[in-house]
Amino acid sequence: MPPDLALPPQVAAQFTADCGIGDGPGRPARTVVDRDLPSMILAVRRARGAGAAAAGSLLVLAYARRLVWPVLGEHLLHGRWLDPAWANVVIDTDDPGGSFRIGFVGTPQPAGPAVGEVVTALVDGHLELLVEQAHRETRAGRRVLWGNVAVAVAQVFLALSWSAPHRDALAGTARDVLAAAPRLRGLVSVESVRHPAADGDRWMVVWRRTCCLAFRCAAADRPSYCGTCPVVPHRDRLASFHRAAGRYPGRPGGPAGTTT
């Protein structure tokens, strides 16, 4: 990626890793997942008015994003290796509202493995255990849960592409990475879509092939579907993309935004 890539503040924040915290706030991630996963899921159920399966799905989605974005971002933006192994990850669950933060004991190393190996470390070395425990606890389908992980991975490439000179810059890389990861293969579709309002430039788009079950949450006034959800007709998903791209506030090097 360009070294001077201009990320919007809300996107840059998701790539920021809380590193080197050692004895600071938080507990070992494996301890938290093994002991406190039921209470974390219950907090989502209460906050969102969700059933067990929907709460488990949304928790895995939030966890995957908070782990994947800083780890994969360190590789793609800086060429550094931030180890996602359980021993290097801590979780702070002190928020009474049920939210949580993920941090890292060690700091990024200057040289790391190839991007596919980074994703393998995330998926096989960490998130597989979370998915299995969330599945056992809530009976949420494994395909639903792994679909959330695939979205979290794909959205990293999307966020960086939308801030690059070519808005589909990493679409091909994202396709290759997802296709090479057996647990993520086929769970999202990555495309390049022309946006007429941007001189016909192609923009990277991620279409989900599994639903995160957020529409089951009673906390919303009405059932709510993500703009990329497979439940939504394709023409409506395209319209959602064009609205998001039309609101994009700047060109590369200036103010920027992204979409989920």
SEKEMAR-460595 format. One record per residue (C-alpha): residue number from 1; residue in three letters; x, y, z. Coordinates in steps of 0.02 Angstrom, whole numbers. Last residue first. Layout:
<recs>
[NUM, "Ala", [X, Y, Z]];
...
</recs>
This chain:
<recs>
[260, "Thr", [-956, -94, 296]];
[259, "Thr", [-915, 68, 210]];
[258, "Thr", [-769, 186, 201]];
[257, "Gly", [-722, 366, 223]];
[256, "Ala", [-589, 487, 164]];
[255, "Pro", [-525, 663, 184]];
[254, "Gly", [-382, 697, 65]];
[253, "Gly", [-233, 601, -5]];
[252, "Pro", [-344, 484, -104]];
[251, "Arg", [-503, 579, -154]];
[250, "Gly", [-631, 642, -33]];
[249, "Pro", [-798, 631, 56]];
[248, "Tyr", [-865, 460, 8]];
[247, "Arg", [-1052, 495, 13]];
[246, "Gly", [-1074, 434, -166]];
[245, "Ala", [-978, 275, -124]];
[244, "Ala", [-1099, 237, 17]];
[243, "Arg", [-1251, 275, -92]];
[242, "His", [-1179, 170, -234]];
[241, "Phe", [-1150, 24, -116]];
[240, "Ser", [-1327, 31, -47]];
[239, "Ala", [-1396, 35, -224]];
[238, "Leu", [-1294, -118, -266]];
[237, "Arg", [-1362, -207, -112]];
[236, "Asp", [-1538, -158, -164]];
[235, "Arg", [-1512, -229, -339]];
[234, "His", [-1442, -388, -261]];
[233, "Pro", [-1598, -421, -158]];
[232, "Val", [-1563, -418, 30]];
[231, "Val", [-1553, -588, 117]];
[230, "Pro", [-1374, -605, 56]];
[229, "Cys", [-1326, -461, 171]];
[228, "Thr", [-1214, -325, 97]];
[227, "Gly", [-1312, -174, 159]];
[226, "Cys", [-1338, -257, 327]];
[225, "Tyr", [-1516, -301, 371]];
[224, "Ser", [-1623, -223, 507]];
[223, "Pro", [-1787, -294, 570]];
[222, "Arg", [-1888, -150, 645]];
[221, "Asp", [-1871, -31, 793]];
[220, "Ala", [-1705, -112, 837]];
[219, "Ala", [-1679, -186, 1011]];
[218, "Ala", [-1773, -343, 956]];
[217, "Cys", [-1621, -417, 871]];
[216, "Arg", [-1666, -548, 742]];
[215, "Phe", [-1608, -439, 597]];
[214, "Ala", [-1432, -452, 668]];
[213, "Leu", [-1427, -635, 611]];
[212, "Cys", [-1250, -619, 537]];
[211, "Cys", [-1317, -680, 369]];
[210, "Thr", [-1206, -786, 257]];
[209, "Arg", [-1150, -755, 78]];
[208, "Arg", [-1092, -578, 115]];
[207, "Trp", [-1048, -464, -29]];
[206, "Val", [-884, -367, -18]];
[205, "Val", [-860, -222, -139]];
[204, "Met", [-699, -150, -209]];
[203, "Trp", [-723, 6, -313]];
[202, "Arg", [-701, 24, -501]];
[201, "Asp", [-691, 201, -568]];
[200, "Gly", [-833, 257, -681]];
[199, "Asp", [-792, 441, -662]];
[198, "Ala", [-833, 433, -476]];
[197, "Ala", [-1020, 463, -493]];
[196, "Pro", [-1032, 314, -610]];
[195, "His", [-967, 189, -480]];
[194, "Arg", [-902, 33, -566]];
[193, "Val", [-900, -123, -459]];
[192, "Ser", [-749, -232, -419]];
[191, "Glu", [-803, -391, -332]];
[190, "Val", [-765, -494, -177]];
[189, "Ser", [-890, -629, -132]];
[188, "Val", [-901, -691, 46]];
[187, "Leu", [-916, -862, 126]];
[186, "Gly", [-842, -959, -20]];
[185, "Arg", [-676, -1000, 63]];
[184, "Leu", [-663, -941, 242]];
[183, "Arg", [-629, -1108, 329]];
[182, "Pro", [-519, -1170, 187]];
[181, "Ala", [-409, -1014, 183]];
[180, "Ala", [-329, -1003, 9]];
[179, "Ala", [-488, -935, -71]];
[178, "Leu", [-496, -797, 59]];
[177, "Val", [-317, -743, 28]];
[176, "Asp", [-334, -749, -161]];
[175, "Arg", [-496, -650, -163]];
[174, "Ala", [-424, -519, -44]];
[173, "Thr", [-268, -500, -151]];
[172, "Gly", [-375, -473, -306]];
[171, "Ala", [-482, -342, -220]];
[170, "Leu", [-331, -251, -148]];
[169, "Ala", [-327, -99, -262]];
[168, "Asp", [-514, -89, -291]];
[167, "Arg", [-526, 97, -252]];
[166, "His", [-370, 137, -353]];
[165, "Pro", [-284, 288, -276]];
[164, "Ala", [-303, 205, -104]];
[163, "Ser", [-423, 247, 38]];
[162, "Trp", [-562, 134, -27]];
[161, "Ser", [-435, -4, -51]];
[160, "Leu", [-376, 4, 131]];
[159, "Ala", [-553, -13, 198]];
[158, "Leu", [-594, -152, 75]];
[157, "Phe", [-439, -254, 117]];
[156, "Val", [-481, -245, 302]];
[155, "Gln", [-663, -281, 260]];
[154, "Ala", [-616, -449, 186]];
[153, "Val", [-543, -514, 349]];
[152, "Ala", [-691, -460, 456]];
[151, "Val", [-812, -527, 325]];
[150, "Ala", [-726, -697, 326]];
[149, "Val", [-734, -702, 516]];
[148, "Asn", [-920, -664, 511]];
[147, "Gly", [-947, -800, 382]];
[146, "Trp", [-856, -918, 500]];
[145, "Leu", [-992, -888, 629]];
[144, "Val", [-1136, -911, 506]];
[143, "Arg", [-1057, -1066, 431]];
[142, "Arg", [-1030, -1136, 606]];
[141, "Gly", [-1214, -1118, 643]];
[140, "Ala", [-1262, -1033, 805]];
[139, "Arg", [-1294, -1170, 934]];
[138, "Thr", [-1266, -1040, 1072]];
[137, "Glu", [-1133, -1112, 1188]];
[136, "Arg", [-1069, -1250, 1074]];
[135, "His", [-1057, -1133, 924]];
[134, "Ala", [-975, -996, 1027]];
[133, "Gln", [-847, -1122, 1088]];
[132, "Glu", [-811, -1183, 913]];
[131, "Val", [-797, -1008, 841]];
[130, "Leu", [-681, -951, 981]];
[129, "Leu", [-567, -1102, 958]];
[128, "Glu", [-556, -1074, 771]];
[127, "Leu", [-520, -889, 798]];
[126, "His", [-345, -911, 870]];
[125, "Gly", [-212, -1014, 783]];
[124, "Asp", [-315, -1080, 640]];
[123, "Val", [-397, -917, 587]];
[122, "Leu", [-278, -781, 645]];
[121, "Ala", [-120, -881, 610]];
[120, "Thr", [-189, -933, 441]];
[119, "Val", [-229, -752, 400]];
[118, "Val", [-49, -701, 439]];
[117, "Glu", [14, -848, 336]];
[116, "Gly", [-87, -789, 187]];
[115, "Val", [-14, -614, 205]];
[114, "Ala", [165, -677, 197]];
[113, "Pro", [262, -693, 359]];
[112, "Gly", [331, -550, 463]];
[111, "Ala", [475, -430, 477]];
[110, "Pro", [490, -282, 595]];
[109, "Gln", [406, -363, 745]];
[108, "Pro", [248, -288, 816]];
[107, "Thr", [244, -266, 1006]];
[106, "Gly", [208, -400, 1135]];
[105, "Val", [66, -415, 1261]];
[104, "Phe", [-72, -373, 1139]];
[103, "Gly", [-239, -290, 1168]];
[102, "Ile", [-423, -326, 1136]];
[101, "Arg", [-560, -218, 1208]];
[100, "Phe", [-731, -267, 1271]];
[99, "Ser", [-912, -208, 1269]];
[98, "Gly", [-1039, -281, 1389]];
[97, "Gly", [-1113, -118, 1451]];
[96, "Pro", [-1022, -137, 1617]];
[95, "Asp", [-856, -112, 1526]];
[94, "Asp", [-727, -213, 1624]];
[93, "Thr", [-705, -342, 1487]];
[92, "Asp", [-522, -307, 1445]];
[91, "Ile", [-453, -445, 1336]];
[90, "Val", [-272, -499, 1315]];
[89, "Val", [-180, -574, 1167]];
[88, "Asn", [0, -634, 1155]];
[87, "Ala", [-23, -807, 1232]];
[86, "Trp", [-175, -837, 1122]];
[85, "Ala", [-71, -816, 964]];
[84, "Pro", [-114, -660, 863]];
[83, "Asp", [71, -612, 837]];
[82, "Leu", [90, -437, 765]];
[81, "Trp", [209, -454, 618]];
[80, "Arg", [259, -296, 525]];
[79, "Gly", [255, -248, 341]];
[78, "His", [188, -75, 389]];
[77, "Leu", [18, -53, 309]];
[76, "Leu", [-24, -230, 252]];
[75, "His", [59, -323, 396]];
[74, "Glu", [11, -207, 538]];
[73, "Gly", [-164, -197, 465]];
[72, "Leu", [-183, -386, 469]];
[71, "Val", [-151, -389, 655]];
[70, "Pro", [-242, -227, 696]];
[69, "Trp", [-397, -272, 593]];
[68, "Val", [-406, -457, 634]];
[67, "Leu", [-422, -450, 823]];
[66, "Arg", [-553, -314, 847]];
[65, "Arg", [-646, -370, 691]];
[64, "Ala", [-649, -552, 744]];
[63, "Tyr", [-713, -508, 918]];
[62, "Ala", [-855, -401, 851]];
[61, "Leu", [-909, -534, 725]];
[60, "Val", [-893, -673, 856]];
[59, "Leu", [-1003, -572, 975]];
[58, "Leu", [-1130, -538, 840]];
[57, "Ser", [-1146, -723, 798]];
[56, "Gly", [-1160, -777, 979]];
[55, "Ala", [-1295, -646, 1010]];
[54, "Ala", [-1392, -701, 855]];
[53, "Ala", [-1384, -884, 911]];
[52, "Ala", [-1433, -847, 1092]];
[51, "Gly", [-1580, -735, 1053]];
[50, "Ala", [-1558, -549, 1039]];
[49, "Gly", [-1629, -398, 1130]];
[48, "Arg", [-1472, -304, 1081]];
[47, "Ala", [-1401, -253, 1249]];
[46, "Arg", [-1472, -400, 1347]];
[45, "Arg", [-1421, -532, 1222]];
[44, "Val", [-1251, -451, 1199]];
[43, "Ala", [-1220, -456, 1387]];
[42, "Leu", [-1275, -639, 1390]];
[41, "Ile", [-1146, -679, 1258]];
[40, "Met", [-1010, -601, 1365]];
[39, "Ser", [-1075, -696, 1517]];
[38, "Pro", [-1068, -862, 1423]];
[37, "Leu", [-892, -822, 1356]];
[36, "Asp", [-824, -788, 1530]];
[35, "Arg", [-722, -938, 1582]];
[34, "Asp", [-642, -1013, 1425]];
[33, "Val", [-650, -853, 1323]];
[32, "Val", [-579, -746, 1463]];
[31, "Thr", [-441, -869, 1506]];
[30, "Arg", [-391, -886, 1323]];
[29, "Ala", [-385, -697, 1305]];
[28, "Pro", [-264, -675, 1449]];
[27, "Arg", [-333, -538, 1561]];
[26, "Gly", [-351, -352, 1534]];
[25, "Pro", [-277, -191, 1597]];
[24, "Gly", [-88, -177, 1611]];
[23, "Asp", [34, -314, 1660]];
[22, "Gly", [106, -325, 1485]];
[21, "Ile", [26, -184, 1386]];
[20, "Gly", [153, -194, 1245]];
[19, "Cys", [25, -163, 1112]];
[18, "Asp", [-147, -82, 1094]];
[17, "Ala", [-159, -98, 905]];
[16, "Thr", [-228, 43, 797]];
[15, "Phe", [-307, -26, 639]];
[14, "Gln", [-484, 8, 700]];
[13, "Ala", [-434, 187, 745]];
[12, "Ala", [-371, 216, 568]];
[11, "Val", [-546, 180, 504]];
[10, "Gln", [-632, 308, 615]];
[9, "Pro", [-495, 434, 580]];
[8, "Pro", [-508, 420, 390]];
[7, "Leu", [-355, 335, 316]];
[6, "Ala", [-239, 434, 204]];
[5, "Leu", [-110, 316, 127]];
[4, "Asp", [59, 403, 132]];
[3, "Pro", [160, 240, 125]];
[2, "Pro", [58, 181, -25]];
[1, "Met", [0, 0, 0]];
</recs>
